[in-house]
Amino acid sequence: MKALGKGSIASWVRIGLLVAWWVMWFSAVCLVAFAVGYAALLLLVQNGIIDPQVLTGGEGQVRLGDADGSSFNITYDEPGGLTWPVVLPGILIAGVAVAGSLIIIWRLRKLFESFTSGEPFRRENAQHLRVIWITMVVIEVSRWILAALTAVLVVQFSNVEHISIEPEGDPLTTWMAIFVLICLAEVFREGARLKEEQELTI
């Protein structure tokens, strides 16, 4: 199977990117729904409808309906892990990752559209690659900043004296991929320039 053109590997990758595009939009909708739901949960806790221990851990109950909880009553034991110093940075980290992924996938779709049409050295392809590596840098830096923010908030607003948070993934691999994309962006830019010069010569 040929790499470029219609019916090529590039055309199949383009289809895969379209699927990934809609999957990431679904993830974005789920993230927004979770954020709204968490805000509603905090509001219910603030109004005394839900026991605050559902956020911090321990035994408690969720009461909906009558004041004595006769309409609806759920007991729980140590769910925890939902305090805002943990959840808020987590939502921000997920938001940055989802938004960045949408940008990257959109640019890759444009890139593979040109590959499918058999014109890999379009000038805009270099710009697509440049936006991709810049987005990856923003995502990586944001991950570490927000992870540090999580640690600070947890120590500041909880009874924890020390916390260690390490973002998942291998940063070395990520930065190597970024450097490769920087080089590829320049290769495509130079290829587009040579192609334009050749067309002018002809």
C-alpha positions as CSV (number, residue, x, y, z in Angstrom):
1,M,0.0,0.0,0.0
2,K,1.3,3.4,-0.9
3,A,2.0,6.0,1.8
4,L,0.5,9.1,0.2
5,G,-2.5,9.8,-2.0
6,K,-6.1,8.4,-2.1
7,G,-6.4,4.9,-0.7
8,S,-3.0,5.2,1.0
9,I,-1.9,4.7,4.6
10,A,-2.3,8.5,5.0
11,S,-6.0,8.2,4.1
12,W,-6.5,5.5,6.8
13,V,-4.7,7.6,9.3
14,R,-7.0,10.5,8.4
15,I,-10.0,8.4,9.2
16,G,-8.5,7.4,12.5
17,L,-7.9,11.0,13.3
18,L,-11.5,11.8,12.6
19,V,-12.6,9.1,15.1
20,A,-10.1,10.5,17.7
21,W,-11.5,14.0,17.1
22,W,-15.0,13.0,18.1
23,V,-13.7,10.9,21.0
24,M,-11.9,13.9,22.4
25,W,-15.0,16.1,22.0
26,F,-16.9,13.4,23.9
27,S,-14.2,13.6,26.6
28,A,-14.6,17.4,26.7
29,V,-18.4,17.1,27.2
30,C,-17.8,14.5,30.0
31,L,-15.3,16.8,31.6
32,V,-17.7,19.8,31.5
33,A,-20.4,17.6,32.9
34,F,-18.1,16.4,35.7
35,A,-17.1,20.0,36.6
36,V,-20.8,21.1,36.7
37,G,-21.7,18.1,38.8
38,Y,-18.8,18.8,41.2
39,A,-19.9,22.4,41.5
40,A,-23.4,21.2,42.3
41,L,-22.0,18.8,44.9
42,L,-20.1,21.6,46.6
43,L,-23.3,23.7,46.7
44,L,-25.2,20.8,48.3
45,V,-22.5,20.3,50.9
46,Q,-22.5,24.1,51.6
47,N,-26.3,24.0,52.1
48,G,-26.0,21.1,54.5
49,I,-27.9,18.7,52.2
50,I,-25.0,16.4,51.8
51,D,-22.6,15.5,54.7
52,P,-19.2,17.2,54.1
53,Q,-17.4,13.9,54.9
54,V,-18.3,12.6,51.5
55,L,-15.5,14.9,50.3
56,T,-13.0,14.2,53.0
57,G,-13.6,10.6,53.8
58,G,-15.1,8.8,56.8
59,E,-18.6,7.6,57.6
60,G,-21.6,9.7,56.6
61,Q,-24.8,9.9,54.7
62,V,-26.4,11.6,51.7
63,R,-29.9,13.0,52.5
64,L,-32.3,14.1,49.9
65,G,-36.0,15.0,50.5
66,D,-37.3,15.5,54.0
67,A,-35.2,17.0,56.8
68,D,-34.9,13.6,58.5
69,G,-33.7,12.0,55.2
70,S,-36.8,9.8,55.0
71,S,-37.3,10.3,51.2
72,F,-33.8,9.3,50.2
73,N,-30.9,8.3,52.3
74,I,-27.5,6.8,51.3
75,T,-24.8,5.8,53.8
76,Y,-21.2,5.5,52.8
77,D,-17.9,4.6,54.3
78,E,-14.7,6.6,53.4
79,P,-15.2,7.6,49.8
80,G,-13.1,10.7,50.3
81,G,-10.7,12.2,47.7
82,L,-13.1,14.8,46.4
83,T,-11.8,17.9,48.3
84,W,-11.5,20.9,46.0
85,P,-7.7,21.3,46.4
86,V,-7.4,18.0,44.7
87,V,-10.4,18.1,42.3
88,L,-10.0,21.6,40.9
89,P,-6.4,21.2,39.7
90,G,-7.3,17.8,38.4
91,I,-10.1,19.4,36.3
92,L,-7.7,22.0,35.1
93,I,-5.1,19.4,34.1
94,A,-7.7,17.4,32.3
95,G,-9.0,20.6,30.6
96,V,-5.5,21.5,29.3
97,A,-5.0,17.9,28.1
98,V,-8.3,17.7,26.3
99,A,-8.0,21.2,24.7
100,G,-4.4,20.5,23.7
101,S,-5.4,17.2,22.2
102,L,-8.2,18.8,20.2
103,I,-5.7,21.3,18.8
104,I,-3.2,18.7,17.9
105,I,-5.7,16.3,16.3
106,W,-7.2,19.2,14.3
107,R,-3.7,20.2,13.0
108,L,-2.9,16.5,12.2
109,R,-6.1,16.2,10.3
110,K,-5.2,19.2,8.1
111,L,-1.7,17.7,7.7
112,F,-3.0,14.3,6.5
113,E,-5.5,16.0,4.2
114,S,-2.5,17.3,2.3
115,F,-0.8,13.9,2.5
116,T,-4.0,12.2,1.1
117,S,-4.1,14.7,-1.8
118,G,-0.5,13.9,-2.6
119,E,0.9,17.4,-1.7
120,P,3.0,16.9,1.5
121,F,5.1,20.0,1.0
122,R,2.5,22.7,1.4
123,R,3.7,25.8,3.2
124,E,0.9,25.5,5.8
125,N,2.1,22.0,6.8
126,A,5.2,23.5,8.5
127,Q,2.8,25.8,10.4
128,H,0.7,22.8,11.5
129,L,3.7,21.1,12.9
130,R,4.9,24.2,14.6
131,V,1.5,24.6,16.3
132,I,1.6,21.0,17.4
133,W,5.0,21.2,19.1
134,I,4.1,24.5,20.8
135,T,0.9,22.9,22.1
136,M,2.8,19.9,23.4
137,V,5.2,22.3,25.2
138,V,2.2,24.1,26.8
139,I,0.6,20.8,27.9
140,E,3.8,19.5,29.4
141,V,4.7,22.7,31.3
142,S,1.0,23.1,32.5
143,R,1.0,19.5,33.8
144,W,3.9,20.2,36.1
145,I,2.7,23.6,37.2
146,L,-0.8,22.3,38.0
147,A,0.7,19.2,39.8
148,A,2.8,21.6,42.0
149,L,-0.4,23.7,42.6
150,T,-2.2,20.6,43.7
151,A,0.5,19.8,46.2
152,V,0.5,23.3,47.6
153,L,-3.3,23.4,47.9
154,V,-3.5,20.0,49.6
155,V,-0.8,20.9,52.1
156,Q,-2.3,24.4,52.7
157,F,-6.0,23.3,53.1
158,S,-5.6,19.8,54.6
159,N,-4.0,18.2,57.6
160,V,-1.3,16.7,55.4
161,E,2.2,17.9,56.3
162,H,4.0,16.4,53.2
163,I,2.8,15.2,49.8
164,S,4.5,13.9,46.8
165,I,2.8,14.2,43.4
166,E,4.4,13.0,40.1
167,P,2.6,13.4,36.8
168,E,2.3,10.2,34.8
169,G,4.3,9.7,31.7
170,D,7.9,9.9,30.7
171,P,8.9,13.5,30.3
172,L,12.1,12.5,28.3
173,T,10.0,10.8,25.7
174,T,7.7,13.8,25.4
175,W,10.5,16.3,25.0
176,M,12.2,14.1,22.5
177,A,9.0,14.0,20.4
178,I,8.8,17.8,20.7
179,F,12.4,18.2,19.4
180,V,11.6,15.8,16.5
181,L,8.6,17.9,15.6
182,I,10.6,21.1,15.7
183,C,13.1,19.5,13.2
184,L,10.2,18.2,11.0
185,A,8.6,21.6,10.9
186,E,11.8,23.1,9.5
187,V,12.1,20.2,7.0
188,F,8.6,20.8,5.7
189,R,9.2,24.6,5.6
190,E,12.3,24.1,3.6
191,G,10.6,21.5,1.4
192,A,7.8,24.0,0.7
193,R,10.3,26.7,-0.2
194,L,12.2,24.5,-2.6
195,K,8.9,23.4,-4.2
196,E,7.8,27.0,-4.7
197,E,11.2,27.9,-6.2
198,Q,10.9,24.9,-8.6
199,E,7.5,25.9,-9.7
200,L,8.7,29.5,-10.4
201,T,11.6,28.1,-12.4
202,I,9.3,26.0,-14.5
